[in-house]
Amino acid sequence: MGPGARLAALLALLALGAGGPAAAAERGDTFSALTSVARALAPERRLLATLRRYLRGEEARLRDLTRFYDKVLSLHKDVKSPVVNPLLAFTLIKRLQSDWRNVVHSLEATENIRALKDGYEKVEQDLPVFEDLEGAARALMRLQDVYMLNVKGLAQGVFQRVTGSSTTDLYSPRQLFSLTADDCFQVGKVAYDMGDYYHAIPWLEEAVSLFRRSYGEWKTEDEASLEDALDHLAFACFQAGNVSRALNLSREFLLYSPDNKRMARNVLKYERLLAVNAHQAVAETVIQRPNVPHLQTRDTYEGLCQTLGSQPTHYQVPSLYCSYETNSSPYLLLQPVRKEVIHLRPFVALYHDFVSDAEARKIRELAEPWLSSVEAGGATAFIYGNFSVPVVKNAALFWWNLHRSGEGDSDTLHAGCPVLVGDKWVANKWIHEYGQEFRRPCSTNPEE
């Protein structure tokens, strides 16, 4: 049990609604933690203010352009009439020689866009870098794996676990927030660039589907296009062994970009492969999900996480109980500790309201600004004990990680499940074995 083998117990203080991501050491992990994402709101608010000033300037410029357009248009209502009025003739010559040049080369447009770029450059150093985007995408993929989330559902803003024909709602947000085609493409591309086609394919499929629906629409903020999504998905399918689908996607790409010579060569390549191996028209290699890092207990861990915290109820196991504890302490007579025994072997107890809201706020203030509690996910999974404990705000989870003999108790092996929605913070309190000999003496029973 490593350095912890000489410790007798662990008290996990769930001060903020439960356990949480420590400050990320690498930038790639920074923006997968909602604590860091919250800090990114400030520079975006500044960017919004800059964009608003730009829009107001452009609106004024467009109103002036509309005025000019209407003025000139009114002079062309009767195009068949000859220009006999010398005043009209003069203004026509002036417009063509001077007015139109001033409109086309207007300084206002240049000044407006320069102000927008200047505002962006002022906050640029505070913005996430590409490694942060990669980290956030990997965090999404981890949630997808651990909770068996459906990609199509995630793109629509719902958190659903789909197993066969069964669909389970893990979390119902008060307001749906859907992903765009470009959002899905960026997640898929992160997996694609890592050679992780297991994750890349479903995200790129969703990107292609969404891009198809909005094809022809122009969105300034998008970095990718339908052609980009088709290109990446086609090669991912080829790597997965589905040559027939790679061919169909490549042909669709050429409908939108017929002059792309690289894609044309791919089509010829796929056609030759299918001609030589006709069975590949329907065959598809089953892509194994990456297991990095390699975890032997991954399936058990994820199964426990998917329960979102579950253990036998007290009426099912009578030996589990709830109680008010005073431990003969005069301080606890007026306000006893509320104890709930969660599990017997290993012994795990949950102490409700272990800290007050004021104490929890103080802990948060010492670390980060105010954060919300966990709304879904974040349970503590005891792998070999085969049970998990859900997040309980301001509670403390207690267990002995040593037997009375001082030997490590492997049944207390545990892991935190990723937070699905919200923020999870934990304060750990280790109770050392030394100095506790009379409070927790050795036993003649080696299993205790």
N, C-alpha and C positions, 0 to 999 in steps of 0.2 A: 504493500500500500504506500510505498515511497515515504517521503518525509512525514506524511500524516499518520504513519503507523504508531507513532508514539503519542498520539492524541486520543483522548478517550471519548470525546463527543463533539458534535457539531451543532451549533444553534444557528439556523439560517433565518435571519431577521428580514421578513418580507415587508419592508417599511413603506414601499411605494406601490403596493399592489403586486409586488413580487419581483423576483430575481432579474438581473439585467446585464446588458452588454457593457463590458468595461470599455474605457476609452480606447479607441482603435489606435494601434501603433503605426499601421500603414495607411496611407491615404486611400488605398483601394477598399479598405474596410470602413472608412469614416462615414460615408454616406449610405451604408447599409444599416446604420443605427439611427433611429428616429431622433435621438438627442442631437446629432449633428445636422440632420436634415432640418430640424427646427431653426437652427442658426442660419440656414440658407435662406430663410424667409426674409431676413432684413435686407440683403442686397437685392433680392427680387422686388421688394417694395420700392427701393430706390430706382430700379430700372423701370418699374411701372410709372413712377412719377415723371421720369425722363421721357418715356414714351407718350404719356399724356400731354406733355408740353409740345412734343413733336406733332402729335395729332391735331392739337389746336392750331398750331402754325400751318399745317398742311390744309386743314379745313378752311382757314382764312384764304390761303392761296388758291384752293380749288373754287371757293366762292368767287374770287376775282377772275379766275379763268372762265368760269361759267358765265359771268357777266360779259366778258369779252366775246365768248362764243355766241351768246344771244344777240349781242350788238351786231356782229358781222352777219349772223344768219338772217337777221331782219332786213339787211340790205340785199339779200339774194332771194327774196320772196318772188320777185318778178324777174326771172332770169332772161326772159325774151325781150324786155325793153332795152333799147340801146342807152348807153351812158351819155346823156346829153347835158346833164348838169355839171358845170365845171367844178363845183364844190365836191360833188360825188366822185368825179374823176380824180381830183387831188387826193382825197382821203383813200381811194383805192390804191393809188401809187404809193402813198405813204405807208399804208398797212403792209403792202408787199415788200417795200424796201426797208422798213424800220420796225413796225409794230410786231410782225410775226417773228422777226429775229429776237426781239426783246422777250417775247413770250417763251420761245423755245430755249433761250439761254438765260432764263430768269435766275437771278442770284438767290432769290428766296428759297428755291428748292435745294440748292447747294448748301445754304446756310442752315436750313432745317435739318438736313441729313447729317451735317457736320456736328451740330449740337447733339443729335441722337448718338452718334458714334463717340463723342467726347464723354457723354454721360455713361456709356457702357464701359469705356476704358477706365473710368474712375473706380468702378467696382469690380473690374475684371479679375484682379488679384484675389478677391474674396470668393470667387465662383468655383464650383467643383471642376476638377480636371477630368480627363478621359478615364483615368484609373478609378475615379469615384463612380463614374457611370458603370464601369465594369463590375465594381464591387456591389452596387445596387442591383444590377442585373443578376449577379450570382446569388444574392440574397433572395430575390424572387424565385429563382430556380430551386433554392433550398426549401423554401416554403412549399413550392410545387411538389417536391419529392416527399418531404416529411409528412405532409397532410394529404397527399394524393390529390392535389387540386387539379381541376379541369382547366386547361389553358383557355379554351373558348369562354368559359365562365369568368375567369379572371379578366379577360379582355372586356367583358361586359360589366365588370365591377362587382361580381358576386363570388363568394368563396364557397365552392361546392366540391365535395369529394364524390367522384364517380367511380363505382366499382361494378363492372358489368352493366346491368340494367338499373342498378340502384343508385340514387342520387341523394346525398345528405348535405343539408345546408349547415356548414360549420359556423358561419357568421353572417348576419344580415345587417349590413350597414344602413344607417338612417338615410344616407344619401348615396346613390350609386355614382361611382366615378369610373367611367370606362376609359380604356386605352385606345389610342389612335393606331392606324396602320403603321405609322412611323415608330411609335412606341414599341409595338410588337416586333417590328423589324430589328430595332436596336438590341432588344433582349436576345432575339434569335441570332443576331450577328456576333454577339459576345460569345455565345456557345459555339457558333460556327468557327470563329477564329481560334478557339481552343481545340478544335477537332472533335467537339462534343456534339455529334449529330443526333444523339438521343434527345437532347433538349432543343437543339436548333430546329429540327424539323417541325414540331408542333407550333412553335412560335412563328416560324417563317410561313407556315401554312395559314395561320391566322392573319399575318401581315398581307399575304397575297389576297386572301378573301376580302379583307377590308379595303385594300387598294383597288381591287376590281370594282367594288361598289361606288367608289368615289373617283373613278378614272376620269380624267379631263378637268377635275377641279384643281384649282391652284391654291396651295397653302404655303405661305411664306416660310413658316417655321420648319417644314419638313425637310429632312436631309436626304431621305431615300425616296424611291418611286416604285411603281409596279414592276418595272424592268429590273430594278435592283433586287427586289424580293424574289422574282422568278429566277433570276440568275443564281442567287445563293441557294434557293430551295432545290433547283434542278441538280446542282452539284452535290448537295447534301443527300439527295435521294440516290444519286449515282453511287456515292460512298456507302450508302446503306444497302446497295445491291439491287435496287429497284431501277433497272436501266430503262424499262418501258416508261415509267413515270417521268424519269429524267428527260427522256426524249420528248414526251408530250409537253412538258413545261418549257423545254428549249424551243420547240416549235411555236408555242404561244408567245414566247419572248420575241421571236422573229417577226411576228405579226405587228408588234409595236416598234421594233427597231430592225427592219429588214436588211440594213447595210452592215450589221455587226458581223464581221468576218470570224471572230473567235467563236461566237455562238453557232455560226453556220458550220464551222469545223467540228464542234461538239455534236451537232445533229448527225453529221456523216459518221462520226465515231460511234455514236450510240446505235445508229442503224446497222453498221457493220457488226457490232457486238451481238445484236439481236438476230442478225442473219446467221451468224456462226453458232450461237447458243439460243435456239428458239425458246427453251424453257425459261429463260430470263425474262420473257415477256410477262410472266405471271409470278416468278419467284421474287422473294424479297428477304434479304438477310435480317434476322431479328437483332436489332441493336441492343447490346447490353448497357444498362445504366452504369455510368462511371461510379466507382466506389473509391473516392479520394477524400479523405484518407481511408485506407482499408479498415473497415470496422466489422468484426465478426458478429457483433450484437446489433447491427444496424436494423434488421427487420424487427427485432423485439423492441428496440428503442422507438422506432417509428410507429409501431403498433400501439405502444403506450401513449405516445404523443397524440395519436389520432383520437384517443378517447377524450382528449382535452382535460384530463385529470379524472380518474375514476378509481374507486376502491369499494369494497363491500360495505353496504349500509349496515347499521348496527342491528337491525332486526334480522338480517341474514347471518351475521356472526355475533352472537350474544356476548362473546368475550371482549368485543370492542365496546367502548363506553365513553361517555362524556361526564365531566365532573368539574366542580369548583375546588381549586386547590389553595390551601393557605400555608401548608408546610410548617404549621405552628409559628408562623411569623406574625407579629402584631401588625406589621404594615399591610398584610394581606387580609386581615380580618374584615375590614370595611369594604375592600374591593378584591375579592378572590380572583385568582387566575382561572380563566376558562380553558380547560384542557379537553382536547378531543383525541382519543387514541385511534390512530389511523391504521396501524399495522402492528402485529405482535412479534414476528420474526422475519426481518429485523424489527426491533421496537422503534416505532416512529410516532411521534405525537405532535399535534398542531395546537399551538397556544394562540387563541383568538385575542384580538385587541391588545397585543403585547406592547405596542407603542400607541400613543395618541396621535390624532391628526396633526396637532401642533408639533410633536416630536418628529413626525414624518416630514412635515414641511421644513423643519430645521435641517434635517439630513439632506433633503433635496437642495436647499439653499446653499449648503456647504459644497455641493458638488455641481449642480446645474440649476438653471431656472426651473420654474414650476413645470411639472410634466403630468400627463394624465395616466390613469391606471390602465392595466391590461384589460382589453375588452374580449380578446380571444387568444388562445394559445398560451405558451409560456409555462406549462406544467413542469413539475419536477418528476422525472421518470426513474424509478428504481429498477434497474435492468434485471438483476437476478431475483429480486423480490417480486417482480412481475406485477407492479402496481404503480400508479402515478398519482400525484397530488396536485390539484389545480391551484391557480393563483388565488390567494386570499389577502386582501388588502390589510396592512398593518399587523399581520400575524407573524408568528415565529414557528418554524418547523424544526423539530428536535429529533436527533437520533444519536445512538452510540455507534461509533465506527470501529470500536475495539470490543472484543469479548472481555469479561472480567479478568481473564488470565493475561490480558495485554496483547493477545494475538489479534491481528486484523480480521474484521468481519467483512468478507467479500460480498455478502448479501446487501451491503449498503452502497455498492457501486451505483452511482446515479449520474444523471445528465440532465441539463436544462433543455426543454423543448423550445424551438424558436417561437418568438412572439408573432402571432398572426396579425393582431391589430392592437396598437397601444404601445406602451413603454414598460419595461420590466427592470426593476432595480433590486439588488440584494445587498444586505450587509451581513457578513459572516462573523460569527463569534465562536472561536475555538476554546474548548475547556480542556486544559492539559491533564494528562494522566497523573503526573507527579503532584503530590499535595492533596490528592483526592482518595488516598488509600483507605481512610476510615469512612468516607462518605459512600464509596463504592468498592467494598473489599472483594478480594478474590473469592471464587466459588469452587466447591468440589466438583461441580458439574462442568465438564469441559465445553459444553455447548452454550453455556451462558456467557 
